[in-house]
Amino acid sequence: MLGFVVALLLVACQQQDAAASLGQPFELAPGQPVTISETGLQVQFNAVTEDSRCPAQVQCIWAGRASVELALIAPNVAPETVTLSTCCGPDQTHYEYAGQAIDLHGVAPGPGRPGAAISDADYRAQVTVNSL
């Protein structure tokens, strides 16, 4: 019986959101929600929608970009889904929602070898949230 209770507690803890603070960079794994402690904003990394970054050890005309879809949920505000990218101007890397600025700083891992695919589960998005 004790083992059953411990297993239930472990599952419950794994399903809780991770927490982050305003102005502090944090990393998101696909499907992982993070809640901003000060505001209650929840940011979840849904998917990589594009990864056209130039593979390592290859010369490309354009470095490419990685784009991620984020779900945003804030108290008393309609939820939104937004796509942010690693390049091409502030309108691509920055989004404002519920009085907060969401900025994408990078997507890991970096581009791999030519022809080597990155598993969706291996991606991580580096994000910062600030008050406006």
C-alpha positions in Angstrom: 0.0 0.0 0.0 2.8 2.4 0.9 4.4 1.8 -2.5 1.1 2.6 -4.3 0.8 6.0 -2.4 4.5 6.9 -3.2 3.8 6.0 -6.9 0.8 8.3 -6.9 2.7 11.1 -5.4 5.5 10.8 -7.9 3.0 10.9 -10.8 1.3 14.0 -9.3 4.7 15.8 -8.8 5.7 15.0 -12.4 2.5 16.6 -13.7 3.0 19.9 -11.9 4.3 22.8 -13.8 7.8 23.9 -13.4 8.2 27.5 -12.1 10.3 30.4 -13.4 10.7 34.1 -12.5 10.3 37.3 -14.5 13.5 38.3 -16.2 15.2 34.9 -15.6 15.9 32.8 -18.7 14.4 29.3 -18.6 14.4 26.2 -20.8 11.3 24.4 -22.0 11.1 20.8 -23.2 8.3 19.9 -25.7 5.0 19.5 -23.8 6.5 21.0 -20.6 4.5 23.9 -19.1 6.3 26.5 -17.0 4.5 29.0 -14.8 5.9 32.5 -14.2 5.7 32.8 -10.4 5.0 36.5 -10.2 2.2 36.6 -12.7 0.7 33.2 -13.2 1.5 33.2 -16.9 1.9 29.6 -18.2 4.1 29.0 -21.2 4.2 25.6 -22.9 6.4 24.5 -25.7 4.1 22.7 -28.1 6.3 21.9 -31.1 9.1 22.8 -33.4 7.4 24.1 -36.5 10.6 24.7 -38.5 14.3 23.9 -38.3 16.1 25.2 -41.4 19.3 25.9 -39.6 22.5 25.2 -41.6 24.0 21.9 -40.5 27.4 22.0 -38.8 30.4 21.8 -41.1 28.4 23.0 -44.1 28.7 26.5 -45.7 25.3 27.9 -46.3 24.1 31.2 -47.9 21.7 31.6 -45.1 22.1 30.4 -41.5 18.4 29.4 -41.3 16.2 29.5 -38.3 14.3 27.3 -35.8 10.7 28.2 -35.1 8.7 26.9 -32.1 5.0 27.0 -31.2 4.2 28.2 -27.7 0.9 28.1 -25.9 0.3 31.0 -23.6 -2.3 31.0 -20.8 -2.7 33.9 -18.3 -5.3 34.5 -15.6 -8.3 36.4 -16.9 -7.0 36.5 -20.5 -7.9 34.3 -23.5 -5.3 31.7 -24.2 -3.1 32.2 -27.3 -0.8 30.2 -29.4 2.2 31.9 -31.0 5.1 30.9 -33.2 8.5 32.5 -32.4 11.7 32.1 -34.4 15.4 32.4 -33.7 16.0 35.0 -36.3 14.8 37.7 -38.7 13.8 40.6 -36.5 12.1 41.4 -33.2 8.7 40.6 -34.6 9.8 37.0 -34.9 11.7 36.5 -31.6 9.4 38.6 -29.4 5.7 38.5 -28.5 3.6 40.6 -26.1 0.7 38.9 -24.2 -1.1 39.8 -21.0 1.2 42.7 -20.1 4.3 40.5 -20.5 7.0 40.2 -23.1 7.9 36.7 -24.2 11.3 36.4 -25.9 12.8 33.3 -27.6 16.6 33.3 -27.3 17.5 30.0 -28.8 16.6 26.5 -29.7 18.8 23.6 -28.7 20.4 21.4 -29.8 22.2 23.4 -32.4 22.2 22.1 -36.0 23.7 18.7 -36.3 25.5 16.9 -39.1 24.1 17.0 -42.6 21.3 14.4 -42.9 21.1 13.8 -39.1 17.6 14.4 -37.8 17.0 15.8 -34.3 14.2 14.0 -32.4 11.3 16.2 -31.4 11.8 15.1 -27.7 15.4 16.4 -27.8 14.5 20.0 -28.6 14.7 22.7 -25.9 13.5 26.3 -26.2 15.3 29.0 -24.3 12.8 31.7 -23.2 12.6 34.8 -21.0 9.5 36.6 -19.8 9.5 40.2 -18.6 6.8 42.7 -17.5 6.0 45.4 -20.0 
